[in-house]
Amino acid sequence: MYKILFPEANNDYIKTAATELERRGVCEAILEESDMNVAGQKIADGAADAMVAGIDYSSRDVILACRDYIGVAGQKDPSEKKTFSSLFVADFPDGKRYVISDGATCKNPTAEQLADIAILVHEASAKILNDTPRIAMLSFSTFGSGGKDPSMDKIASAIKLVHERRPDILVDGEMQLDAAVNERIGKKKAPKDSEVAGRANVLITPDINSGNILYKSLEQFAGAKLAGPILLGFKKPVSDLSRGSTAEDVIFTAECLAKLI
């Protein structure tokens, strides 16, 4: 059974979640009350397979511990710039599941970073979704309907980079949210040969503002159950919980995180 470290053991939601996760056989929960840097070092040393934190610590605390102690995947030298990101998993009452990125980590990604995010999210989504990941790069515009804008150019460059590096990945855009997830609207607004429009199950927003607003809107207004943020691009799986998380949120997040171990 996988081991998941919970370094905020004094939190009642964490205690409740850990008990339930072990009952379900999801993981062996290691409960400790420790500094994030200490927790990060323990993950790096192999004391656990993954970590769930952030219900009391800030996102900055969690992310810096990951960067400085666990390390960024593929980084040969600390000075080498590598993209790390995050995703949310949204489960809706009708049974649909979407993956959303990045609403927690990369503030205003460049085209290169957007391409990195798409590839990172694709790898994780392939394990989390029960379907082939179909990635929509979201915008205020759908395939040029918004005229000219630097954000649209950035998305186009990012998609080109993804296609060059990973031609197997289904990614398309730029497109508005309705064109991404509504088949009728996708058929009307998008080119007929798009394999993503109207059928997207992975949504990548152009910046952290839109990503954060989107996932919180889905949770507060649409009744979606959210897991995450789950951090991507580090050497070990880590989740940076929202500080508003409940025990149910922690359980769902740990269940999704376990799929990435």
C-alpha positions as MATLAB code, in Angstrom:
seq = 'MYKILFPEANNDYIKTAATELERRGVCEAILEESDMNVAGQKIADGAADAMVAGIDYSSRDVILACRDYIGVAGQKDPSEKKTFSSLFVADFPDGKRYVISDGATCKNPTAEQLADIAILVHEASAKILNDTPRIAMLSFSTFGSGGKDPSMDKIASAIKLVHERRPDILVDGEMQLDAAVNERIGKKKAPKDSEVAGRANVLITPDINSGNILYKSLEQFAGAKLAGPILLGFKKPVSDLSRGSTAEDVIFTAECLAKLI';
ca = [
       0.000    0.000    0.000;
       1.251    3.472   -0.853;
       2.387    5.748    1.952;
       1.142    9.354    1.960;
       2.569   11.892    4.390;
       0.206   14.382    6.052;
       2.385   16.988    7.848;
      -0.590   18.833    9.401;
      -1.649   16.065   11.776;
      -3.278   18.371   14.328;
      -5.979   19.427   11.874;
      -9.266   17.650   12.601;
     -10.155   17.342    8.902;
      -6.807   15.665    8.240;
      -7.351   13.204   11.100;
     -10.816   12.285    9.834;
      -9.606   11.953    6.230;
      -6.609    9.817    7.171;
      -8.794    7.338    9.053;
     -11.191    7.024    6.132;
      -8.412    6.685    3.545;
      -6.914    3.776    5.448;
     -10.358    2.185    5.842;
     -10.836    2.387    2.061;
      -7.393    0.957    1.417;
      -6.239    4.016   -0.528;
      -3.006    4.521    1.387;
      -1.146    4.189    4.631;
      -1.511    7.642    6.155;
       1.571    8.957    7.943;
       0.406   11.694   10.298;
       2.967   14.161   11.572;
       2.965   17.746   12.697;
       6.079   19.121   11.045;
       7.610   22.088    9.277;
       7.089   21.989    5.506;
      10.813   21.927    4.859;
      11.196   18.911    7.122;
       8.252   17.231    5.400;
       9.713   17.966    1.968;
      13.036   16.436    2.962;
      11.287   13.310    4.244;
       9.554   12.855    0.893;
      12.891   13.342   -0.872;
      14.451   10.712    1.417;
      11.732    8.178    0.566;
       9.862    8.142    3.890;
       6.590    8.290    1.896;
       5.485    7.999   -1.720;
       3.553   11.284   -1.787;
       2.421   14.175    0.407;
      -0.860   15.968    1.047;
      -0.419   19.390    2.689;
      -1.692   22.944    2.529;
      -4.818   22.895    4.692;
      -2.968   25.037    7.244;
       0.233   25.955    5.421;
       0.131   28.474    2.561;
       0.592   27.495   -1.079;
       3.906   29.323   -1.023;
       5.117   27.193    1.887;
       4.162   23.965    0.139;
       5.494   24.897   -3.307;
       8.839   26.176   -1.992;
       9.319   22.990    0.028;
       8.666   20.957   -3.112;
      11.038   23.054   -5.183;
      13.855   23.211   -2.651;
      13.699   19.727   -1.116;
      11.806   17.301   -3.352;
      13.105   18.878   -6.547;
      11.745   19.555  -10.018;
      11.553   16.541  -12.334;
      14.122   16.584  -15.114;
      16.115   19.385  -13.520;
      19.835   18.583  -13.750;
      20.972   21.712  -11.946;
      19.109   24.020   -9.477;
      19.737   26.970  -11.816;
      18.029   25.198  -14.718;
      14.529   26.532  -15.356;
      11.866   23.825  -15.479;
       8.106   24.348  -15.470;
       6.029   23.099  -12.567;
       2.291   23.486  -12.472;
      -0.896   22.167  -10.879;
      -4.273   20.693  -11.671;
      -7.711   20.341  -10.132;
     -10.083   17.451  -10.642;
     -13.765   18.444  -10.797;
     -16.470   15.805  -10.403;
     -20.017   16.918  -11.204;
     -23.343   15.538   -9.933;
     -24.097   14.153  -13.425;
     -20.990   11.971  -13.279;
     -18.802   14.051  -15.597;
     -15.180   14.627  -14.633;
     -12.931   17.452  -15.828;
      -9.295   18.315  -15.160;
      -8.463   22.026  -14.870;
      -5.057   23.722  -14.988;
      -3.409   25.975  -13.870;
      -5.270   27.769  -11.108;
      -2.644   27.688   -8.399;
       0.973   27.820   -9.521;
       2.081   29.468  -12.782;
       0.864   33.068  -12.674;
       1.238   34.258  -16.257;
       2.796   31.457  -18.309;
       4.750   32.042  -21.489;
       3.969   30.029  -24.623;
       6.753   27.613  -23.690;
       5.354   27.221  -20.178;
       1.815   26.716  -21.506;
       3.154   23.931  -23.706;
       4.929   22.390  -20.710;
       1.718   22.639  -18.683;
      -0.280   20.917  -21.419;
       2.177   18.025  -21.514;
       2.363   17.720  -17.723;
      -1.424   17.799  -17.428;
      -1.836   15.264  -20.216;
       0.413   12.771  -18.440;
      -1.500   13.157  -15.173;
      -4.946   13.241  -16.786;
      -4.287    9.969  -18.590;
      -4.131    8.364  -15.125;
      -6.920   10.346  -13.459;
      -9.574   10.332  -16.194;
     -11.472    7.291  -17.351;
     -11.118    8.538  -20.919;
      -8.569    9.867  -23.399;
      -7.452   13.374  -22.386;
      -8.758   16.003  -24.813;
      -7.191   19.345  -23.974;
      -8.845   22.696  -24.708;
      -6.745   25.845  -24.404;
      -9.318   28.309  -23.079;
      -9.695   31.935  -24.110;
     -12.237   34.725  -24.571;
     -12.007   33.856  -28.271;
     -12.745   30.737  -30.348;
     -10.429   30.082  -33.289;
      -9.852   33.741  -34.056;
     -13.332   35.090  -33.310;
     -11.840   37.635  -30.917;
      -9.784   39.359  -33.589;
      -6.140   39.916  -32.693;
      -4.739   39.706  -29.182;
      -1.331   38.732  -27.728;
      -2.968   36.089  -25.516;
      -4.317   34.338  -28.619;
      -0.886   34.400  -30.248;
       0.614   32.874  -27.110;
      -1.902   30.028  -27.103;
      -1.294   29.336  -30.807;
       2.452   29.170  -30.178;
       1.939   26.851  -27.215;
      -0.240   24.467  -29.237;
       2.341   24.397  -32.029;
       5.047   23.486  -29.499;
       2.937   20.687  -28.051;
       2.240   19.283  -31.523;
       5.957   19.371  -32.323;
       7.008   17.676  -29.096;
       4.065   15.343  -28.566;
       1.997   14.844  -31.736;
       0.020   12.129  -29.913;
      -1.597   14.655  -27.556;
      -5.093   15.900  -28.450;
      -4.927   19.663  -27.829;
      -6.750   22.453  -29.632;
      -7.701   26.100  -29.327;
      -7.898   28.846  -28.625;
     -11.541   28.343  -27.631;
     -14.190   29.641  -25.282;
     -15.407   27.427  -22.455;
     -18.783   26.697  -24.033;
     -17.169   25.686  -27.323;
     -14.854   23.390  -25.404;
     -17.435   21.398  -23.447;
     -20.771   21.786  -25.272;
     -20.954   19.580  -28.363;
     -23.617   21.661  -30.123;
     -21.705   24.903  -29.611;
     -18.383   23.263  -30.420;
     -19.705   22.093  -33.789;
     -20.973   25.598  -34.586;
     -17.924   27.586  -33.532;
     -14.999   25.246  -34.216;
     -13.518   23.724  -37.372;
     -15.183   20.441  -38.312;
     -11.944   18.495  -37.939;
     -11.389   19.471  -34.281;
     -11.110   16.379  -32.082;
     -11.409   18.495  -28.934;
     -14.108   21.159  -29.401;
     -17.323   20.171  -27.672;
     -15.650   17.101  -26.160;
     -12.877   18.550  -24.000;
     -12.274   16.965  -20.610;
      -9.082   18.884  -19.792;
      -9.297   22.673  -19.588;
      -6.171   24.827  -19.550;
      -6.676   28.478  -18.691;
      -4.393   31.247  -19.974;
      -3.288   32.447  -16.533;
      -3.665   31.836  -12.811;
      -6.397   34.472  -12.422;
      -8.802   32.765  -14.805;
      -7.837   29.296  -13.549;
      -8.434   30.119   -9.909;
     -11.746   31.844  -10.628;
     -12.900   28.950  -12.808;
     -12.284   26.168  -10.315;
     -13.731   28.071   -7.361;
     -16.799   28.996   -9.433;
     -17.386   25.348  -10.290;
     -17.178   24.428   -6.627;
     -19.270   27.263   -5.205;
     -21.917   27.677   -7.931;
     -22.081   24.373   -9.820;
     -21.864   21.882   -6.969;
     -18.678   20.268   -8.270;
     -16.527   18.203   -5.921;
     -12.932   19.400   -6.254;
      -9.617   17.681   -5.670;
      -6.425   19.677   -5.540;
      -4.455   21.605   -6.293;
      -2.287   18.621   -7.212;
       1.189   19.858   -8.055;
       2.818   18.725  -11.288;
       6.426   18.638  -12.393;
       8.061   17.622   -9.119;
       9.923   14.374   -8.477;
       7.199   13.058   -6.166;
       3.402   13.606   -6.182;
       2.288   16.368   -3.822;
      -1.024   18.074   -3.245;
      -1.314   21.651   -2.032;
      -4.773   21.692   -0.470;
      -6.980   24.748   -0.401;
      -7.124   26.096    3.148;
     -10.905   25.923    2.830;
     -10.786   22.144    2.322;
     -13.059   19.774    4.235;
     -12.351   16.164    5.193;
     -14.203   15.053    2.040;
     -11.988   17.318   -0.079;
      -8.865   15.826    1.511;
     -10.095   12.279    0.840;
     -10.919   13.012   -2.798;
      -7.575   14.753   -3.297;
      -5.614   11.875   -1.790;
      -7.537    9.375   -3.946;
      -6.597   11.305   -7.096;
      -3.017   11.813   -5.914;
      -2.609    8.075   -5.334;
      -3.263    7.478   -9.057;
      -0.077    9.463   -9.830;
       2.281    7.484   -7.586;
];
